[in-house]
Amino acid sequence: MTHLYVCSECRIPVCLVGATGLGKTSMARAFCEIVRKEYPILYSFHMDTQLSDLYGIFNFEAGKAIIQDGPLVKTMEKGQIFIADEFNLAEEAVLQTLTIALEPADDNSIFLVPDTGKKIERKKSFFFIACQNDLSTSGRRKLPDIIQKRLRIFEYPSPMIKDLQSSIEEMIRFEKIKDSKFEIYIDFPSKIANFMYKLNESNIPEIGKWSMRNIRKIYRRITRQQINDSSYFNITIEHQIIFYILGNIPGGVEEKLITYEKISEILRQTFDFKDELYKKIKNCIESKPRIIEINKKKFLVKGDSEESLKSKEKTEKIKSYTSAVGEAGILLDVPIKDKIDLSSIYETLFYILFSHYKEPLLLCGPSGYKSKLAKDISPSASTINFYPEISNAQLIGSTSLVINYQAKEYYLEVKHTNFFFYQDDYYITQIRLTLIYAKEEDWNKVNKFFNNIKEENKEYYVQQVIDKIQEIKDNHQKIFLFNIFRSFLNIRKNLLIGENRNYIYEKTFAHYAKPDVAMILLDEQNKFQIASTEQVNDPQEGKVIFDYFNHSEKLKEQQVNLTPLNTLSTFVGCFTFNHDSLNQFRLYGKEDGKEATGVSIVLNAVFFSKKHDKTLQPKKQAKDNIDDTNRDKLPLYRCIYLDPEGKLNNQPYIQVACRDKLTFYREKNRNQDDWDKYKVYINNIQKNIMEQFTNIEKNICELFENINDEKEKEELIKTVSFILLPLSFMVKHSAYQEEQECRIFRFVAPNDNEIKVAPASKRMYIEYSQSMSKYVNKMYLSPGAEKYRNIFEFLTKKISNKIEIRKSKNPFR
């Protein structure tokens, strides 16, 4: 660690060399996390490593060639640490290009990247660490002289037991499974460190040298057992270690017993491995595996007969399977039929079920049953047949220019079954196929993809848009309309919060209300009311998006003026990411017109729908057998804040609603890294939306090119307005950006019976299908609402004892 620190300060690249399993890579990672306080870029070299793997490739985006940087280039530009694992496995030609990463420099330096020719600035904080096994390890090559001279090479020593123990403690700290309800045995690090040290000293050829990778696998298996305790019985740490080792031993029972004898001697020296446990495990290895049933659960067991276990369970009412005597078993959650009695399959399966889900598996043996067993373990997994001529490109893909028919084949691969989970992906795919065939003027196939979208179980709004586009007679105009629609679906997909309701940083949303209104909302008999947009505070509501496009110079030249549709009434319910906001308490929920007198009701995301299928949907009659808690929920969308007149470098000013940094600072167990990840997430959404806005504007302009007939122009304006109708209520003026609003909305006919009027407040509304009460997470009271605390505590306790009532942390005068 000291050598690494000194070299990093002097900006001297380092190479750690030693036998396998010594922890070279773990040491490099620990240095990054402990000393430099950063996560490194770790790249594992191999015999087929290419220049593009390190430096990047050319890609094509919007018809332009762009460079997609590789991990080494990204690390140099950011001034981070790059760990080159298994360094001396790569070809000499690849290694010789690394001089740009190894060249000494006292300051930021400019280099040309091999292969791509890109000019980059390498930050002086960049640090290169190579890790490699010595030349006695199979496949390793001597480093080229030009590279060797630029590296400070350190022979990595065999670690002492105390070093191993310390490394294992650190590994446990980083690897510990979140929300686990146990602590690993306090002496586990010292015992397993001693075991690994003695195992490596013993040089057992069937096992080979252990490294931290092996310890990590053992630890993960043990944590999995502790968390899912009812799925295991009579399995100790010693079982886990032995089954892990024997699972990698080829051959039958005799070979495994020979290895077991060698392991057991080391276990006696390092663990509390008594003769009784030794005999039980030996009996377990020798016995044939079988399936038994306990409490209607099927277990795959090896060991003594199950009669003793069942009788003990019956007489002593054992609740924990770990108390059983003479058996080692695991819950069989693999759908293998009982009547198949092939002990070889059960034997293999027994060891597989102990492995952690992150462990890769390799099934070896003569022909027969391996593929079947793999399919039984994971029925949904894809099967790929390997053959001698198979290439990397066939497995992981490659970059190339594709011709039209290849593009069609690609889009046809999107399965219709994905529709229910990725609606917009399905629609966009069908529209792309439509556009491909429309350009070829193959209208029979265009109609085929129309019909794919227009099945009865598809979204009502999408059907309506397709009908309106089909009414257009000019096929080329249809292409522009479909492009506009496709861009809208892309935007909508990015704004929908429902599909990301498990996203760790966006799980709850606040609604601000007057105290008396909040008291009504907390009554489960009262449903949430969605108000008419005619009562909102923004006079530009529903118009901003059209104002933005109307500012296009080309549309002005074409004398096109897009206008909102006025044939439907719009109702919105407003929420925000900011649960305790000074701005919101000043503007909303004011009692008798006074600021800071309202309350903030914080709701769980399940209050809303996960899909987009209700925006324009006609209200359906409830059926007796439908659960009311899930019927007619509306999707929640984050708002876009847009300046209709503002553009910079031809890009619109766009911000999407999101959490502010203050809420992260006030939330427990959050840090700067969480905030950085969240900002990347939001920035990606904004980038995509900007691109789609540009596409929409371009296609609107091309749609109205050379159209002089006013009636035709008017019909096209109506169609475009209908396509963009939902988007118009997802976009707000940038002046309201501080609100960070997200909303639900519905469109209904002006004379619809669903619309209700509240004469006292002179407002129109429609009822949401749900009451808020069962979804409340917590409440914030402004200073003016503190006098009602007793009432709110009484009302919330009727719902749940877990609802928190908090005083606003914001200062008010």
Secondary structure by P-SEA (a helix, b strand, c coil): caaaaaaaaabbbbbbbbccccaaaaaaaaaaacccccccbbbbbcccccccccbbbbbbcccbbbbbccaaaaaaaabbbbbbcccccccaaaaaaccccccccccbbbbbbcccbbbbbbbccbbbbbbbccccccccccccaaaaaaccccccccccaaaaaaaaaaaaaaacccccccccccaaaaaaaaaaaaaaaacccccccccaaaaaaaaaaaaaaaaaccccccccaaaaaaaaaaaaccccaaaaaaaaaaaaaaaaacccccaaaaaaaaaaaabbbbbbbccccccccccccaaaaaaaaaacccccccccccccccccccccccccccaaaaaaaaaaaaccccbbbbbbccccaaaaaaaaacccbbbbbbcccccccccccccccccaaaaaaaaaccccccccccaaaaaaaaaaaaaaaaaacaaaaaaaaaaaaacccccaaaaaaaaaaaacccaaaaaaaaaaaaaaaaaaaaaccccccccccccbbbbbbcaaaaaaaacccccbbbbbcccccccccccaaaaaaaacaaaaaacbbbbccccbbbbbbbbccccccaaaaacccccccccccbbbbbbccccccccccccccccccccccccccccbbbbbbbbbbbccccccccccccccccccaaaaaacccccaaaaaaaaaaaaaaaaaaaaaaaaaaaaaaaaacccccaaaaaaaaaaaaaaaaaaaaaccccccccccccccccccccccccccccccccbbbbbccccccccccbbbbccccccaaaaaaaaaaaccccbbbbccccccc
